[in-house]
Amino acid sequence: MRAVLATPVVVAPMAGGPSTPALVSAGAAAGALAFLAGGYKTSAAMVEEIAETRARTAEPFGVNLFVPGVPTARPEALEDYVASLAPDADALGCGLGAPIWDDDDYHAKVAALSADPPAVVSFTFGCPQPDVVTSLRSRGAVVAVTVTSVDEAHAAAACGADCLSVQGIEAGAHRGTFTNDDGAFAGHLLAELLPAVAAVTDLPLFAAGGIMDADAVAGALAAGAIAAQCGTAFLRCPESGAHPLHKAALADGRRVTALTRSFSGRVARGLENGFMREHRAAPAAYPEVNNATRPLRATAGAAGDTERMSLFAGEGFAAAAAVPVAEVVDRLRPAWH
């Protein structure tokens, strides 16, 4: 396990397009542990991306899955929220998706990964069942779980995780909280959370949240992590599948980030825009809201409307550079490592 994790830089899984096989293989070639995003795609599509990545590199890499939650406890609030999206859909000339719950093809993905796993399989939004952990580990995979609190770290260790991704509130995209409640709007800064988790477990730790340069990586290692997990730092790379307008927005120094449920029904950090400001009342309903807004987001991207796109990014986004993945890895790697 330690051989697989023997790198100071982890390229985070970025669901929704940025984590391409090209990005992951480039990260692996540069000596990082890079992750494909298994979320938001079918099991078949995930398996196809794994095969393409294996064709590009013989180096170890990982795949991340979203642990499914439960249908919303507030169906009336969901109905009202979807109705409030009508003006946006009308402005874009598109419809809305069905606000339904689904498990993101989770069980089929688990079965596929258990049959032929990559070097690391990570889980976000909760812990996998112990039998899933046992199955993956029996095939030689390292199992990682994203945690946002000491309590979640205890739970992940109890389920048999081999390592933990410790996510500070500065991180971009979805908060990895086990529960979809308003506590996700609070959370801990990485500088507070990382030593707190390190004090209660001997498991290897990845540090995630706002890490954009070698000094920050070195600081995370000094605080108890074995590696820094970076996502936003790679969004503008040519190998990233992020939308060109998303990449351009990251270079806009006038922007700021904020936490929102407006796009998906789960708390996520992104570049603040009109949609986030106008839809602050989004209910805790994931993936129902995500399914409802999917065609709206896609149409906004095609129309060049960045005020209605989900521009997920962490607090350090201004330091993201439009350079190849290998150069970003070099910039992140501490000089002494």
Secondary structure as GFF3:
##gff-version 3
##sequence-region A 1 337
A	DSSP	beta_strand	9	11	.	.	.	ID=ss1
A	DSSP	alpha_helix	21	29	.	.	.	ID=ss2
A	DSSP	beta_strand	33	37	.	.	.	ID=ss3
A	DSSP	alpha_helix	43	56	.	.	.	ID=ss4
A	DSSP	beta_strand	62	66	.	.	.	ID=ss5
A	DSSP	alpha_helix	75	84	.	.	.	ID=ss6
A	DSSP	alpha_helix	86	92	.	.	.	ID=ss7
A	DSSP	alpha_helix	106	115	.	.	.	ID=ss8
A	DSSP	beta_strand	120	124	.	.	.	ID=ss9
A	DSSP	alpha_helix	130	138	.	.	.	ID=ss10
A	DSSP	beta_strand	142	147	.	.	.	ID=ss11
A	DSSP	alpha_helix	150	158	.	.	.	ID=ss12
A	DSSP	beta_strand	163	167	.	.	.	ID=ss13
A	DSSP	beta_strand	173	174	.	.	.	ID=ss14
A	DSSP	three_ten_helix	182	185	.	.	.	ID=ss15
A	DSSP	alpha_helix	190	198	.	.	.	ID=ss16
A	DSSP	beta_strand	205	208	.	.	.	ID=ss17
A	DSSP	alpha_helix	214	222	.	.	.	ID=ss18
A	DSSP	beta_strand	227	230	.	.	.	ID=ss19
A	DSSP	three_ten_helix	232	234	.	.	.	ID=ss20
A	DSSP	alpha_helix	244	250	.	.	.	ID=ss21
A	DSSP	beta_strand	257	260	.	.	.	ID=ss22
A	DSSP	beta_strand	268	271	.	.	.	ID=ss23
A	DSSP	alpha_helix	274	278	.	.	.	ID=ss24
A	DSSP	alpha_helix	288	303	.	.	.	ID=ss25
A	DSSP	three_ten_helix	317	319	.	.	.	ID=ss26
A	DSSP	alpha_helix	325	332	.	.	.	ID=ss27
###
